[in-house]
Structure formats: C-alpha cells, structure tokens
Amino acid sequence: MIDFLKQFTNLRQFFTLKPLPIDATTFQLLAGLFGLFLILGIVFIILAKQKKQDHLLNKAYNNFSYLFITMGLIGLLYSWLAFENAVVLSARFIFAIIIVVFLVWLAIILRYRFLKIPKIKKQIQSKKEFEKYLP
C-alpha cells in the first residue's frame, strides 16, 4: 500500500506523459478496486429491479449502477494501460481525473438520493392528501 501511494503521489512523475510503470501489486490493487466497482454496479442493478414500484428510488439506483459500471470499466482500462506503460493514457494525472469525475458524479447522485427524493415524496404525499378531498 505504501508503494502504491508513493507511485501515485510522486509529484515529479505526476504530470509526465510517460511515468514509470506500475508494479504487479499496484496493478492488482487497482484492478481489485475497479473490479469492486463493477460488482457494486451489478448490485445496484439488482436493487433497481427490486424497487420498480418506487420509481424515484429506481432512478437513483440506476444512476448508481451507471456510475459504478462506467468508472469500473474506465478504471480497469486505465489499470491495464498503466501496467502496460502506455505513453499518454497511463499518466498519473489521468488517474486523478478519474477519481475527481467519480467523486463529482457520486456527489450529484447522493444529493439527488438524500435531498431531492424526500422533497419530491413530500410533495407527492401532500398532493394526494389535497386531492383526497376533491370530488
């Protein structure tokens, strides 16, 4: 783990287009992390199929599955390119871009899931209560 952090936080190699190749344990760590993302994507697909009645939660789980499957595939591609020492696509700043995109996308989905869905459900409930008394 220490070698992984040293390889990906060395500022001299961070912006070079041809960094040093990663070792096998770092590749296994990256492949395992992004493989876990793929598994989480599949889990969220299963959760989305179970929540078909609640279309808001279904949409949130679908968004989570898109996030994890996309980032898992992109991350596995990056891991392989870094292990094979591809010139431009294995640069360390590409890994940082992948992490930043993941975090921004995750924040947007979490905001929808925990802030917007309760407000929408409250509006739907108040609308149902109002329409209950209409002829």
C-alpha positions, 0 to 999 in steps of 0.5 A: 500500500505504501508503494502504491501511494508513493507511485501515485503521489510522486509529484515529479512523475505526476504530470509526465506523459510517460511515468514509470510503470506500475508494479504487479501489486499496484496493478492488482490493487487497482484492478481489485478496486475497479473490479469492486466497482463493477460488482457494486454496479451489478448490485445496484442493478439488482436493487433497481429491479427490486424497487420498480414500484418506487420509481424515484428510488429506481432512478437513483439506483440506476444512476448508481449502477451507471456510475459504478459500471462506467468508472469500473470499466474506465478504471480497469482500462486505465489499470491495464494501460498503466501496467502496460506503460502506455505513453499518454493514457497511463499518466498519473494525472489521468488517474486523478481525473478519474477519481475527481469525475467519480467523486463529482458524479457520486456527489450529484447522485447522493444529493439527488438520493438524500435531498431531492427524493424526500422533497419530491415524496413530500410533495407527492404525499401532500398532493394526494392528501389535497386531492383526497378531498376533491370530488 
